[in-house]
Amino acid sequence: MGYKGNGPGSPWLLFLLIIVGSLLGTALGAILGEYLSFLNISQSIGFPTTTLDLSFARITLGLQLRISIATLLGALLAYMAYRKL
């Protein structure tokens, strides 16, 4: 059986920490990018927007992620913090 709950071992906590760590890493990369330019080396992944036009509704879907060295470092630090819990 998988883990159920919201305690320190929760997969939801891991997900939240990685998202927050990635955001903080990206923000720090933007701030420190002038001095440490390698932090802003990035790659975009995803798929372009696609529109499904039905007669009564129009749905637009798309996803694109821009991942930089700073983003990866933030996510890695968040994962390490999660392991310490």
NORDAMO-V79247 format. One record per residue. N is the residue number from 1. RES is the residue in three letters. D_LAST is the distance of its C-alpha to the last C-alpha in Angstrom with 2 decimals. Layout:
N & RES & D_LAST
N & RES & D_LAST
//
This chain:
1 & MET & 21.36
2 & GLY & 18.51
3 & TYR & 15.42
4 & LYS & 16.55
5 & GLY & 14.77
6 & ASN & 12.70
7 & GLY & 9.65
8 & PRO & 5.95
9 & GLY & 7.67
10 & SER & 10.44
11 & PRO & 12.43
12 & TRP & 13.60
13 & LEU & 10.38
14 & LEU & 10.31
15 & PHE & 14.01
16 & LEU & 13.81
17 & LEU & 11.49
18 & ILE & 13.87
19 & ILE & 16.85
20 & VAL & 16.02
21 & GLY & 15.23
22 & SER & 18.50
23 & LEU & 20.42
24 & LEU & 19.42
25 & GLY & 20.27
26 & THR & 23.55
27 & ALA & 24.39
28 & LEU & 23.85
29 & GLY & 25.90
30 & ALA & 28.64
31 & ILE & 28.73
32 & LEU & 28.62
33 & GLY & 30.67
34 & GLU & 33.89
35 & TYR & 32.90
36 & LEU & 30.75
37 & SER & 32.49
38 & PHE & 30.60
39 & LEU & 27.51
40 & ASN & 29.64
41 & ILE & 30.80
42 & SER & 30.07
43 & GLN & 31.05
44 & SER & 31.73
45 & ILE & 31.18
46 & GLY & 32.16
47 & PHE & 35.40
48 & PRO & 38.04
49 & THR & 38.92
50 & THR & 41.10
51 & THR & 43.21
52 & LEU & 44.36
53 & ASP & 47.43
54 & LEU & 48.53
55 & SER & 51.60
56 & PHE & 49.67
57 & ALA & 46.33
58 & ARG & 44.95
59 & ILE & 41.40
60 & THR & 39.84
61 & LEU & 36.79
62 & GLY & 35.09
63 & LEU & 31.83
64 & GLN & 31.33
65 & LEU & 28.26
66 & ARG & 28.69
67 & ILE & 26.05
68 & SER & 26.28
69 & ILE & 24.86
70 & ALA & 23.04
71 & THR & 21.57
72 & LEU & 20.30
73 & LEU & 18.83
74 & GLY & 16.99
75 & ALA & 15.64
76 & LEU & 14.67
77 & LEU & 12.83
78 & ALA & 10.96
79 & TYR & 10.14
80 & MET & 9.07
81 & ALA & 6.73
82 & TYR & 5.36
83 & ARG & 5.50
84 & LYS & 3.83
85 & LEU & 0.00
//
